[in-house]
Amino acid sequence: MRVQRGPWLLRSIDPDLGTHRGLRGPLPRPALDDLLDLVDASGLRGRGGAAFPFATKLRTAANARGRRRHVVVNLSEGEPASVKDLALTLHQPHLVLDGAALVALALGTREVHLVAPAEHPEATQALTTALGERRKADRSRRLRWRLHQASPRFVAGEASAVTELIEGRVNLPVTSWQPTAIAGLKGEPTLLSNAETYAQLAALALGGSAVPGTAAEPGTRLLSIGEASGTTRVVEVPHGTPWPHVLTAEELAGPVLLGGYHGTWAPAGLLDGLTVSHADLTGAGVGLGAGVVLPLPPGTCPLRATAGVTRYLARQSAGRCGPCLNGLPELAMAFDGFLAGGSLDRVERLIGLVAGRGACAHPDGTARLVRSALAAFPDEVAAHAADGCGAVDLGTRPIAVVAR
């Protein structure tokens, strides 16, 4: 991981509380209505993948029935290609903790749950150090911080899997009949979001500098960009930034997977005339998801790359519902079969069978990835339907630049 300084969240990459307070100032304590006004005005959307309006989630948790409210910070990511939340944990943990504290105090709760990735013990150590600094600085002990470790699985960061973990059960998704903001921990309203979302909230509340971005979309995005060397580069990009300012001409000249393993493919050249903007990208039929940007190495077949990711996702099933347990392995085998000269009909039929039928969104995301590849690369589909293509085969690896 290589982390670059940025204009907003990453103005500093020093994790020390004293440095943080010197740069950002003391943490305010806005009332709930004032915090909602701030979030409404900013248009802040969640940075975990779904881009759900944060104000709606906060307002729902505040108004839902229940004696208590819970606040959960999901730092586990789960997505193998994403390290932006890890970058925040290591370099700006107090910005994340400030965002969680703002929400907890506004909702009237005294307890915050932090879920760190077990595969990155340095993240747990960074959080432990940061919490120790805060305990020394805040003798009033206004908040209690509970630290948990998520298992190193793709689905471990899903909302219901996180609440299962905190409640002492297996860290896997379960069927949820209501949003977490209405019925999360112990069946009570729970504000659960990822590290970057809380950091964005804190940066807005602390102020101190002009908000970057555009009038329609203030703020920035943290991007995890896979490089040919195998390193992942974490950069902070203001909304409205043209993609040629983010990726090289060579990267833009080839396919780019946006949003990670549940994401969508941008065919060669599509991003040239677009900006880093939710409206711009969704208008073009793609999206940033969790902020993962994976340019495909030159000469690599995007369909074979997709097949590698699909095999990986099939192995990540929680095994708790048919579309995931049976459907995803069948989809992966059918896709491999098509690339080996078989029929595309079975792939398309299985996409329809798994989408919208799982206990969580894992089958949906996998189906979206495969569907996106088939739509984005008609020439490659035609080549494989004929007699195959001569591009590089990634074998059992997902995408070479993020293979671990």
PATIDREN-96979 format. One record per residue: residue in three letters; x, y, z of N, C-alpha, C in turn. Coordinates in steps of 0.2 Angstrom, whole numbers, padded with zeros to 4 digits, always signed. Atoms other than C-alpha are relative to their C-alpha. Last residue first. Layout:
BEGIN
ALAXYZXYZXYZ;...
***
This chain:
BEGIN
ARG-0003+0000-0007-0013-0059-0014+0001-0007+0002;ALA+0000+0007-0002-0018-0055-0032+0004+0000+0007;VAL+0002+0001-0007-0022-0037-0034+0001-0007+0003;VAL-0003-0006-0004-0012-0032-0050-0003+0000+0008;ALA-0007+0000-0002-0015-0049-0057+0002+0005+0005;ILE-0003-0005+0005-0034-0049-0057+0007+0001+0003;PRO+0006-0004+0002-0043-0065-0050+0003+0006-0004;ARG+0000-0006-0004-0029-0078-0050-0006+0004-0002;THR+0005+0000-0006-0034-0096-0056+0001+0007+0004;GLY+0000+0007-0004-0027-0094-0073-0005+0001+0006;LEU-0002-0001-0007-0025-0075-0078+0000-0007+0004;ASP+0004+0003-0004-0025-0079-0097+0002+0000+0007;VAL-0003+0003-0006-0017-0066-0108-0005-0004+0004;ALA-0003-0004-0006-0025-0062-0124+0002-0004+0006;GLY-0007+0002-0002-0026-0074-0139+0003+0005+0005;CYS-0004-0006+0001-0045-0075-0140+0007-0002+0002;GLY-0004-0002-0005-0057-0090-0142+0004+0006-0002;ASP-0006+0005-0001-0063-0099-0157+0004+0002+0005;ALA-0003+0003+0006-0080-0091-0161+0005-0005+0001;ALA+0006+0004+0003-0090-0088-0145+0002-0003-0007;HIS+0000+0006-0004-0073-0082-0137-0006-0005-0003;ALA-0006+0003+0002-0071-0069-0151+0000-0007+0004;ALA+0000+0003+0007-0089-0064-0150+0006-0004-0001;VAL+0005+0005+0000-0088-0061-0131-0001-0004-0007;GLU-0004+0006-0004-0071-0052-0133-0005-0006+0000;ASP-0005+0003+0005-0080-0040-0146+0004-0006+0003;PRO+0003+0005+0005-0095-0038-0135+0005-0003-0005;PHE-0005+0003+0004-0084-0032-0120-0003-0004-0006;ALA-0006-0005+0001-0094-0020-0109+0004-0002-0006;ALA+0003-0006+0003-0111-0030-0109+0006+0005-0003;LEU+0003+0002+0006-0103-0047-0105-0003+0006-0004;ALA-0005+0002+0004-0092-0039-0092-0003-0002-0007;SER-0004-0006+0002-0106-0030-0084+0005-0002-0005;ARG+0005-0004+0005-0117-0045-0083+0004+0006-0003;VAL+0000+0004+0006-0102-0055-0074-0005+0004-0006;LEU-0007+0000+0003-0099-0041-0062+0000-0004-0006;ARG-0001-0007+0003-0118-0038-0058+0007+0000-0004;ALA+0003+0000+0006-0120-0057-0055+0001+0007-0004;THR-0003+0005+0004-0107-0057-0042-0003+0000-0007;GLY-0006-0004+0002-0114-0041-0034+0004-0005-0005;ASP+0001-0006+0004-0131-0049-0033+0006+0003-0003;PRO+0002+0003+0007-0125-0066-0027-0002+0006-0005;HIS-0006+0003+0003-0116-0056-0012-0002-0003-0007;ALA-0001-0002+0007-0131-0045-0009+0006-0003-0003;CYS-0004-0007+0000-0137-0054+0007+0001+0002-0008;ALA+0002-0003-0006-0150-0068+0009+0004+0006+0001;GLY-0004+0002-0006-0149-0071-0009-0002+0003+0006;ARG+0003+0006-0004-0163-0071-0022+0004-0002+0006;GLY+0006-0002-0004-0161-0054-0031-0003-0006+0004;ALA+0001-0007-0002-0148-0061-0044-0007+0001+0004;VAL-0003-0002-0006-0145-0079-0043-0001+0007+0002;LEU+0002+0004-0006-0157-0086-0056+0003+0002+0007;GLY+0007-0001-0002-0155-0072-0069-0002-0004+0006;ILE+0000-0007-0002-0136-0073-0069-0007+0002+0002;LEU-0002+0000-0007-0138-0092-0070+0000+0007+0003;ARG+0005+0003-0004-0148-0090-0087+0001+0000+0008;GLU+0005-0005-0001-0135-0079-0094-0006-0002+0004;VAL-0003-0006-0004-0121-0090-0090-0006+0005+0001;ARG+0000+0002-0007-0131-0105-0097+0002+0005+0005;ASP+0006+0001-0003-0134-0097-0113-0001-0001+0007;LEU+0001-0006-0005-0116-0092-0116-0007+0000+0003;SER+0005-0005+0001-0112-0109-0123-0001+0005+0005;GLY+0007+0002-0001-0096-0118-0123-0005+0005-0001;GLY+0003+0001+0007-0079-0114-0131-0007-0003+0001;ALA-0003+0006+0003-0067-0114-0116-0004-0002-0006;LEU-0007-0002+0003-0072-0096-0112+0003-0006-0003;PHE+0000-0005+0006-0090-0102-0111+0006+0002-0003;GLY+0002+0005+0006-0086-0117-0099-0001+0004-0006;ASP-0007+0004+0003-0076-0105-0088-0002-0004-0006;PHE-0004-0005+0004-0092-0094-0087+0006-0003-0002;ALA+0003-0001+0006-0103-0110-0083+0004+0006-0004;MET-0001+0005+0005-0091-0115-0070-0003+0001-0007;ALA-0007+0000+0001-0092-0098-0061+0002-0006-0005;LEU-0002-0005+0005-0110-0098-0063+0007+0001-0001;GLU+0003+0002+0006-0112-0115-0055+0001+0005-0005;PRO-0004+0004+0003-0101-0110-0041-0002-0003-0007;LEU-0006-0003+0002-0112-0095-0038+0006-0005-0003;GLY+0000-0004+0006-0128-0104-0039+0006+0003-0002;ASN+0000+0004+0007-0125-0118-0027+0000+0004-0006;LEU-0003+0006-0001-0120-0110-0010+0000-0004-0007;CYS-0007-0001-0001-0124-0092-0015+0003-0007+0000;PRO-0003-0004+0006-0141-0094-0024+0008+0001+0001;GLY-0001+0003+0007-0145-0108-0012+0003+0004-0005;CYS+0006+0000+0004-0143-0099+0005+0002-0003-0007;ARG+0006+0000-0004-0132-0101+0020-0006+0001-0004;GLY+0002+0007+0000-0115-0106+0012-0007+0000+0004;ALA+0001+0002-0007-0107-0090+0017-0003-0007+0001;SER+0007+0001-0002-0100-0090-0001-0001-0001+0008;GLN+0001-0004-0006-0082-0084-0003-0007+0000+0003;ARG-0003+0003-0006-0077-0098-0014-0002+0004+0006;ALA+0004+0007-0001-0090-0092-0028+0003-0003+0007;LEU+0006-0002-0004-0082-0074-0026-0004-0007+0002;TYR-0002-0002-0007-0064-0081-0030-0007+0001+0004;ARG-0002+0006-0003-0071-0091-0046+0001+0002+0008;THR+0006+0004-0002-0080-0075-0051+0001-0006+0004;VAL+0003-0003-0006-0064-0065-0049-0006-0004+0001;GLY-0004+0001-0006-0055-0077-0061-0003+0003+0007;ALA+0001+0007-0002-0069-0077-0073+0004-0001+0006;THR+0007+0000-0003-0069-0058-0074-0001-0007+0003;ALA-0001-0003-0007-0050-0058-0078-0007-0001+0004;ARG-0004+0005-0004-0054-0071-0092+0002+0003+0007;LEU+0004+0005-0002-0067-0059-0098+0003-0006+0004;PRO+0004-0002-0006-0056-0044-0097-0005-0006+0002;CYS+0007+0001+0002-0043-0053-0108-0004+0002+0006;THR+0004+0005-0004-0026-0046-0103-0007+0000-0003;GLY-0001+0006+0003-0014-0038-0116-0004-0006+0003;PRO+0001+0001+0007-0011-0023-0106+0000-0007-0003;PRO-0006+0000+0003-0014-0025-0087-0001-0001-0008;LEU-0002+0007+0003-0032-0021-0083+0007+0001-0003;PRO-0002+0001+0007-0034-0005-0073+0002-0006-0002;LEU-0005+0005+0002-0042-0008-0056+0001+0000-0008;VAL-0002-0001+0007-0050+0006-0047+0005-0005-0002;VAL-0006+0005+0003-0058+0002-0030+0000+0002-0008;GLY-0006-0004+0002-0068+0016-0022+0006-0003-0003;ALA-0004-0001-0006-0081+0005-0013+0007+0004-0001;GLY+0001+0005-0005-0094+0007-0027+0005+0002+0006;LEU-0006+0000-0003-0086+0019-0040-0001-0005+0006;GLY+0000-0003-0007-0100+0017-0052+0006-0002+0004;VAL-0005+0003-0005-0104+0012-0070+0000+0004+0006;GLY+0001+0007-0001-0118+0015-0082+0005-0004+0004;ALA-0004+0004+0005-0112+0031-0090-0001-0007+0001;GLY+0003-0001+0007-0125+0041-0080+0003-0003-0006;THR+0006+0004+0000-0119+0032-0064-0004+0002-0007;LEU-0001+0007+0001-0102+0039-0068-0006-0005+0000;ASP-0004+0001+0006-0106+0057-0070+0001-0008-0002;ALA+0005-0002+0006-0119+0058-0056+0003-0002-0007;HIS+0005+0005-0001-0107+0049-0043-0005+0001-0006;SER+0006-0003-0002-0092+0060-0049-0006-0005+0000;VAL+0001+0004-0006-0074+0057-0053-0006+0003+0004;THR-0003-0002-0006-0075+0064-0070-0002-0004+0006;LEU+0004+0000-0006-0079+0058-0087+0004+0003+0006;GLY+0004-0006+0000-0072+0061-0105-0004+0001+0007;ASP-0003-0005+0003-0058+0048-0104-0004+0007+0001;LEU-0001-0005-0005-0067+0036-0093+0003+0007-0002;LEU+0006-0003-0003-0075+0027-0107+0001+0005+0005;GLY+0001-0007+0003-0058+0025-0117-0007+0003+0003;ALA-0005-0005+0002-0057+0006-0115-0002+0006-0002;PRO-0004+0002+0006-0072-0002-0107+0005+0005-0002;ALA+0000-0006+0004-0078+0003-0089+0005-0002-0006;TRP-0005-0002+0004-0082-0013-0080-0001+0006-0004;THR+0002+0000+0007-0094-0014-0065+0007+0002-0005;GLY+0001-0006+0004-0091-0018-0047-0002-0001-0007;HIS+0007-0001+0001-0094-0032-0035-0001+0006-0005;TYR+0002+0007+0003-0075-0037-0036-0008+0000-0001;GLY-0003+0006-0003-0070-0019-0034-0004-0006-0003;GLY+0004+0002-0005-0080-0003-0038+0002-0006+0003;LEU+0002-0005-0005-0073+0001-0055-0004-0003+0005;LEU+0005+0002-0004-0064-0012-0066-0001+0005+0005;VAL-0001-0001-0008-0054-0003-0079-0006-0003+0003;PRO+0006+0001-0004-0053-0009-0098+0002+0002+0008;GLY+0002+0007+0000-0038-0001-0108-0006-0001+0005;ALA+0000+0003+0007-0033+0016-0115-0003-0008+0001;LEU+0007-0002+0003-0037+0024-0098-0001-0003-0007;GLU+0005+0003-0004-0022+0014-0090-0007+0002-0003;GLU+0000+0007+0001-0011+0019-0104-0005-0004+0004;ALA+0003+0001+0006-0016+0037-0103+0000-0007-0002;THR-0004-0002+0006-0012+0037-0085-0003-0001-0006;LEU-0004+0006+0003-0025+0037-0071+0004+0002-0006;VAL+0000+0005-0005-0031+0051-0059+0004-0006-0003;HIS-0004-0002-0006-0029+0067-0069+0001-0005+0005;PRO-0007-0001+0002-0035+0059-0085+0004+0003+0005;TRP-0004+0006-0001-0051+0054-0074+0007+0000-0003;PRO+0000+0004+0007-0056+0072-0074+0004-0006+0001;THR-0006+0001+0003-0059+0078-0055+0000-0004-0007;GLY+0000-0004+0006-0077+0083-0052+0007+0000-0003;HIS+0006+0001+0005-0077+0076-0034+0001+0005-0006;PRO+0006-0004+0000-0060+0079-0026-0005-0002-0005;VAL+0002-0003+0007-0048+0064-0027-0006+0004+0002;GLU+0006-0003-0001-0039+0056-0012-0001+0005-0005;VAL+0000-0007+0002-0026+0043-0017-0007+0003+0002;VAL+0006-0004-0003-0022+0026-0010+0000+0007-0002;ARG-0001-0007-0001-0010+0016-0022-0007+0003+0003;THR+0006-0003+0000-0011-0003-0021+0001+0007+0002;THR+0001-0005-0006+0006-0011-0025-0007+0003-0001;GLY+0003+0004-0005+0006-0026-0037-0001+0004+0006;SER-0006+0003-0004+0019-0018-0049-0003-0005+0006;ALA-0003+0006+0003+0005-0016-0062+0005-0003+0004;GLU-0006-0001+0005-0004-0004-0050+0003-0006-0003;GLY-0005+0005+0001-0021-0006-0042+0005+0002-0005;ILE-0002+0001+0007-0029+0010-0037+0005-0005+0000;SER-0005+0005+0000-0038+0011-0020+0001-0002-0007;LEU+0000+0005+0005-0048+0028-0021+0006-0005+0001;LEU-0006+0004-0001-0053+0039-0007+0000-0005-0005;ARG+0000+0007-0001-0066+0051-0013+0007-0003+0001;THR-0005+0004+0003-0068+0069-0010-0002-0007+0000;GLY-0004+0005-0003-0080+0083-0004+0004-0004-0005;PRO-0006-0002-0004-0094+0093-0012+0004-0006+0003;GLU-0003+0006-0004-0105+0085-0025+0006+0003+0004;ALA+0005+0005-0001-0117+0098-0033+0003-0006+0004;ALA+0006-0003-0003-0106+0113-0029-0005-0006+0001;THR+0005-0004+0004-0091+0103-0034-0006+0003+0004;GLY+0005+0003+0004-0076+0096-0025-0004+0005-0004;PRO-0002+0001+0007-0065+0103-0011-0006-0003-0003;VAL+0002+0006+0002-0073+0110+0006+0002-0001-0008;ALA+0005+0000+0005-0063+0126+0010-0002-0008-0002;SER-0002-0001+0007-0053+0124+0026-0006-0001-0005;GLY-0007-0002+0000-0055+0123+0045+0003+0002-0007;GLY-0002-0006+0004-0070+0113+0045+0007+0001+0000;LEU-0006-0004-0003-0072+0101+0060+0002+0006-0004;ALA+0002-0004-0007-0090+0096+0056+0006+0004+0002;LEU+0005-0005+0001-0086+0092+0037-0001+0004+0007;ALA-0003-0005+0004-0070+0083+0041-0004+0006-0001;ALA-0004-0004-0004-0079+0073+0054+0004+0006-0003;LEU+0004-0003-0005-0092+0067+0042+0004+0005+0005;GLN+0003-0006+0004-0079+0063+0029-0005+0004+0004;ALA-0005-0005+0001-0070+0052+0042-0002+0006-0004;TYR-0001-0003-0007-0086+0043+0047+0005+0006-0001;THR+0006-0004-0001-0089+0039+0029+0000+0004+0006;GLU-0001-0006+0004-0071+0033+0026-0007+0005+0001;ALA-0005-0005-0003-0072+0021+0041+0000+0007-0004;ASN-0007+0001+0001-0088+0012+0035+0005+0006+0002;SER-0003-0002+0006-0106+0013+0041+0008-0001+0000;LEU-0006+0004+0002-0117+0006+0054+0002+0003-0006;LEU-0003-0004+0006-0130+0017+0063+0007-0003-0001;THR-0007+0000+0000-0140+0005+0073+0003+0003-0006;PRO-0003-0004+0005-0158+0005+0079+0008+0001+0000;GLU+0001-0007-0001-0162-0010+0090+0003+0005-0005;GLY+0006-0002+0003-0164-0028+0086-0002+0007+0001;LYS+0005+0002-0005-0150-0033+0098-0007+0002-0003;LEU-0003+0003-0006-0138-0024+0086-0006-0001+0005;GLY-0007+0002+0000-0147-0019+0070+0002-0004+0006;ALA-0001+0006-0005-0166-0016+0068+0007-0003-0001;ILE+0007+0001-0003-0171+0001+0060+0001-0005+0006;ALA+0002-0006-0004-0154+0008+0055-0006-0001+0004;THR-0003-0001-0006-0149-0010+0051-0002+0006+0004;PRO-0007-0003+0001-0162-0011+0037+0003+0000+0007;GLN+0000-0007+0000-0176-0023+0040+0007+0003+0000;TRP+0006-0002+0003-0179-0041+0036-0001+0007+0000;SER+0002-0005-0004-0161-0047+0037-0007+0003-0003;THR+0005-0004+0003-0156-0064+0032-0002+0006+0004;VAL+0006+0004-0001-0139-0069+0039-0006+0004-0004;PRO+0007-0003+0001-0122-0064+0034-0006-0004+0002;LEU+0002+0001+0006-0106-0072+0042-0007+0003-0001;ASN+0000-0007+0004-0096-0067+0057-0001-0002-0007;VAL-0005+0001+0006-0101-0082+0067-0001+0006-0004;ARG+0001+0006+0005-0110-0077+0083+0005+0000-0005;GLY-0004+0006-0002-0104-0066+0098-0002-0006-0004;GLU+0004+0004-0005-0116-0051+0096+0002-0007+0002;ILE+0000-0004-0006-0103-0040+0088-0004-0004+0006;LEU-0007+0000-0003-0099-0054+0075-0001+0004+0007;GLU-0001+0007-0003-0118-0056+0071+0007+0000+0003;THR+0004+0001-0006-0119-0037+0069+0000-0007+0003;VAL-0004-0004-0006-0104-0037+0057-0005+0000+0006;ALA-0005+0004-0003-0112-0051+0047+0004+0003+0005;SER+0002+0005-0004-0128-0042+0045+0005-0004+0003;ALA+0003-0003-0006-0119-0027+0038-0003-0005+0005;GLU+0007-0001+0001-0108-0036+0026-0003+0002+0006;GLY+0002-0007-0001-0090-0034+0031-0007+0002-0001;ALA+0000-0002-0007-0087-0053+0033-0002+0007+0002;VAL+0007-0001-0002-0093-0057+0015+0000+0002+0008;PHE+0003-0005+0004-0076-0056+0008-0006+0002+0003;ARG+0005+0003+0006-0068-0066+0021-0003+0006-0003;PRO-0003-0002+0007-0053-0062+0033-0004-0003-0006;SER-0004+0005+0003-0063-0063+0049+0002+0002-0007;ALA+0004+0004+0005-0069-0047+0058+0005-0005-0003;GLN-0004+0002+0006-0060-0041+0074-0004-0005-0005;HIS+0001+0007+0003-0069-0032+0087+0004-0001-0006;LEU-0004+0002+0006-0065-0016+0097-0001-0008-0001;ARG-0001+0007+0000-0077-0008+0110+0003-0003-0007;TRP-0001+0003+0007-0076+0010+0113+0002-0007+0001;ARG-0003+0006-0001-0085+0018+0128+0002-0003-0007;LEU+0002+0006+0005-0089+0036+0126+0004-0006+0002;ARG+0006+0000+0002-0089+0051+0138-0003-0006-0004;ARG+0002+0007+0003-0074+0045+0147-0007+0001-0002;SER+0007+0001-0002-0073+0062+0157-0003-0007-0003;ARG+0001+0003-0006-0054+0061+0157-0007-0001+0002;ASP+0007-0001-0002-0053+0064+0139-0001-0003+0006;ALA+0002-0007+0001-0034+0067+0134-0007+0001+0002;LYS-0004-0005-0004-0028+0051+0142-0002+0007-0001;ARG+0002+0001-0007-0043+0040+0135+0005+0005+0005;ARG+0006-0003-0001-0040+0048+0118-0002-0001+0007;GLU-0001-0007+0000-0022+0043+0117-0006+0004+0002;GLY-0004-0001-0006-0026+0025+0122+0001+0008+0001;LEU+0005+0000-0006-0040+0025+0109+0004+0001+0007;ALA+0004-0006+0000-0027+0030+0096-0005+0000+0006;THR-0004-0006-0002-0015+0016+0102-0004+0007+0000;THR-0001+0000-0007-0028+0003+0101+0004+0006+0003;LEU+0006-0002-0003-0034+0008+0084+0001+0000+0008;ALA+0001-0008+0001-0016+0008+0077-0006+0002+0004;GLN-0005-0003-0004-0013-0010+0085-0001+0008-0001;THR+0002+0000-0007-0030-0016+0078+0005+0004+0004;ALA+0006-0004-0001-0025-0010+0061-0002+0000+0007;GLU-0003-0007-0001-0007-0017+0062-0006+0005+0001;PRO-0001-0001-0007-0015-0034+0065+0002+0007+0001;HIS-0005-0006-0001-0021-0033+0047+0000+0001+0007;GLU-0006+0001+0004-0029-0050+0043+0005+0005+0000;ALA-0004+0004-0004-0041-0048+0058+0006-0001-0004;PRO-0001+0006+0004-0049-0033+0049+0005-0004+0004;ALA-0006-0001+0004-0056-0020+0062+0002-0007-0004;VAL-0001+0006+0003-0074-0018+0068+0007+0000-0004;LEU-0004-0001+0006-0076-0003+0080+0002-0007-0002;HIS-0003+0007+0002-0091-0003+0091+0004+0002-0006;VAL-0002+0000+0007-0096+0014+0099+0004-0007-0001;GLU-0004+0005+0002-0105+0016+0116+0001-0001-0007;ARG-0007-0001-0003-0111+0031+0125+0004-0005-0002;THR-0003+0007-0002-0127+0033+0115+0007+0001+0003;GLY+0001+0001-0007-0137+0050+0114+0002-0007+0002;LEU+0005+0005-0001-0139+0050+0095-0001-0002+0008;ALA+0006-0003+0003-0129+0066+0093-0006-0005+0002;LEU+0002-0006-0005-0116+0060+0105-0007+0003-0002;ALA+0002+0002-0006-0114+0044+0095-0003+0005+0005;VAL+0006+0004+0001-0114+0052+0078-0003-0002+0007;LEU+0005-0005+0002-0101+0065+0083-0007-0004+0000;ALA+0002-0003-0007-0091+0051+0092-0005+0005-0002;ALA+0004+0004-0004-0091+0041+0076-0002+0003+0006;GLY+0006+0001+0004-0084+0055+0065-0005-0004+0004;ASP+0004-0006-0001-0071+0059+0078-0007+0000-0003;LEU+0002+0000-0007-0065+0041+0078-0004+0006+0002;VAL+0005+0005+0000-0063+0041+0059-0003+0000+0007;LEU+0005-0003+0004-0053+0058+0060-0006-0005+0000;HIS+0004-0004-0004-0043+0050+0075-0006+0004-0004;PRO+0005+0004-0004-0038+0035+0065-0004+0005+0004;GLN+0004-0005-0002-0029+0046+0051-0006-0003+0005;HIS-0002-0007+0000-0014+0037+0046-0004+0005+0002;LEU-0007+0000-0001-0016+0018+0050+0003+0008+0001;THR-0002+0003-0007-0034+0017+0051+0007+0001+0002;LEU+0002-0004-0005-0036+0029+0036+0001-0002+0007;ALA-0004-0006+0000-0025+0019+0026-0002+0005+0005;LEU-0006+0002-0003-0034+0003+0031+0004+0006+0000;ASP+0001+0000-0007-0050+0011+0026+0005-0002+0004;LYS+0001-0007-0002-0043+0015+0009-0001+0000+0007;VAL-0004-0001-0006-0036-0003+0007-0001+0007+0002;SER+0001-0007-0003-0048-0010-0006+0004+0000+0006;ALA-0003-0005+0003-0044-0024-0018+0000+0007+0003;PRO-0007+0001+0001-0047-0039-0007+0004+0006-0003;GLU-0002+0000+0007-0064-0032-0002+0007-0001-0001;GLY+0002+0006+0003-0067-0037+0016+0002-0001-0007;GLU+0000+0000+0007-0067-0019+0021-0002-0006-0003;SER-0003+0007+0002-0064-0022+0040+0000-0001-0008;LEU-0006-0001+0003-0066-0004+0046+0003-0006-0004;ASN-0003+0006+0003-0084-0005+0050+0006+0002-0004;VAL-0005-0002+0005-0088+0008+0063+0003-0006-0003;VAL-0005+0005+0002-0104+0004+0073+0004+0003-0006;VAL-0004-0003+0005-0115+0016+0083+0005-0005-0002;HIS-0007+0003+0000-0130+0009+0093+0004+0003-0006;ARG-0003-0001+0007-0146+0018+0098+0007-0003+0000;ARG-0007-0002+0001-0156+0013+0113+0002+0001-0007;ARG-0002-0004-0006-0175+0013+0119+0008+0002-0001;GLY-0005+0003-0004-0181+0008+0102+0003+0004+0005;ARG+0002+0002-0007-0192+0014+0088+0005-0004+0003;ALA+0003+0007-0001-0184+0022+0073-0001-0001+0007;ASN+0007+0000+0000-0182+0041+0072-0003-0007+0001;ALA+0002-0005-0006-0163+0043+0076-0008-0001+0001;ALA-0003+0002-0007-0158+0028+0066-0003+0004+0005;THR+0004+0006-0002-0169+0034+0051+0002-0003+0007;ARG+0007-0002-0002-0162+0051+0052-0004-0006+0001;LEU+0000-0003-0007-0144+0044+0052-0007+0002+0002;LYS-0002+0005-0005-0147+0033+0037+0000+0002+0007;THR+0006+0005-0001-0156+0046+0027+0001-0005+0005;ALA+0005-0004-0004-0142+0059+0031-0006-0005+0000;PHE-0002+0001-0007-0129+0046+0025-0006+0003+0004;PRO+0000-0007-0003-0137+0045+0007+0001-0001+0008;PHE+0007-0002-0003-0133+0027+0001+0001+0007+0004;ALA+0001-0008+0001-0117+0026-0010-0007+0002+0003;ALA+0006-0002+0002-0119+0007-0010-0002+0007-0001;GLY+0002+0003+0006-0101+0003-0009-0006+0001-0003;GLY-0001+0007+0000-0094+0007+0008-0002-0004-0006;ARG-0006+0001+0004-0092+0026+0005+0002-0008+0000;GLY-0004+0005-0003-0109+0031+0011+0006-0002-0005;ARG+0003+0007+0001-0116+0047+0003+0005-0005+0003;LEU-0005+0005-0002-0113+0065+0010-0004-0007-0002;GLY+0002+0005+0004-0125+0077+0001+0004-0006+0001;SER-0006+0003+0003-0116+0091+0010-0001-0005-0005;ALA-0003-0005+0005-0131+0101+0014+0006-0003-0004;ASP+0004-0002+0006-0140+0086+0021+0003+0005-0005;VAL-0001+0006+0004-0125+0081+0032-0005+0001-0006;LEU-0006+0000+0003-0124+0098+0040+0001-0006-0006;ASP-0001-0005+0004-0142+0099+0043+0006+0000-0004;LEU+0004+0002+0006-0142+0082+0050+0000+0005-0005;LEU-0004+0005+0004-0128+0087+0062-0004-0002-0006;ASP-0005-0004+0003-0138+0103+0067+0004-0005-0004;ASP+0003-0003+0006-0154+0092+0070+0006+0004-0003;LEU+0002+0004+0005-0144+0080+0081-0002+0004-0006;ALA+0006+0004-0002-0136+0093+0092-0002-0004-0007;PRO+0006-0003+0003-0118+0098+0087-0006-0004+0003;ARG+0006+0005-0002-0104+0093+0099-0006+0003-0002;PRO+0006-0004-0002-0088+0101+0092-0005-0006+0002;LEU+0006+0003+0002-0071+0091+0092-0006+0004+0002;PRO+0004+0005-0004-0057+0102+0095-0006-0002-0003;GLY+0004-0004-0005-0046+0109+0081-0004-0005+0005;ARG+0008-0001+0000-0042+0101+0065-0003+0004+0005;LEU+0002-0001+0007-0023+0103+0062-0008+0001+0000;GLY-0004-0006+0003-0017+0105+0080-0003+0002-0007;ARG+0003-0006-0004-0030+0092+0086+0003+0006-0003;HIS+0006+0000+0003-0023+0079+0073-0004+0006+0003;THR-0001-0003+0007-0005+0083+0077-0007+0001-0003;GLY-0002-0007-0001-0009+0080+0096+0000+0003-0007;LEU+0006-0004-0002-0019+0064+0092+0002+0008+0001;ASP-0001-0002-0007-0004+0056+0083-0006+0005+0001;PRO+0006+0002-0004-0009+0047+0067+0000+0003+0007;ASP-0003+0001-0006+0002+0058+0055-0006-0002+0005;ILE+0000+0007+0000-0004+0056+0037+0003-0002+0007;SER-0005+0003-0004-0010+0074+0036+0000-0007+0000;ARG-0005-0006+0000-0020+0083+0023+0006-0002+0005;LEU-0007+0002+0000-0027+0065+0020+0005+0006+0000;LEU-0001+0004-0006-0045+0069+0024+0007-0002+0001;TRP+0005-0001-0005-0046+0085+0014+0001-0005+0005;PRO+0002-0007-0002-0033+0090+0001-0005+0000+0005;GLY+0005-0002+0004-0023+0073-0001-0003+0007+0003;ARG+0004-0005-0004-0007+0065+0005-0006+0003-0005;GLN-0001-0006+0002-0003+0049-0005-0004+0005+0005;VAL+0005-0005-0002-0003+0032+0003+0003+0007-0002;ARG-0003-0006+0001+0006+0017-0005-0005+0006+0001;MET+0004-0006+0000+0000+0000+0000+0004+0006+0000;
***
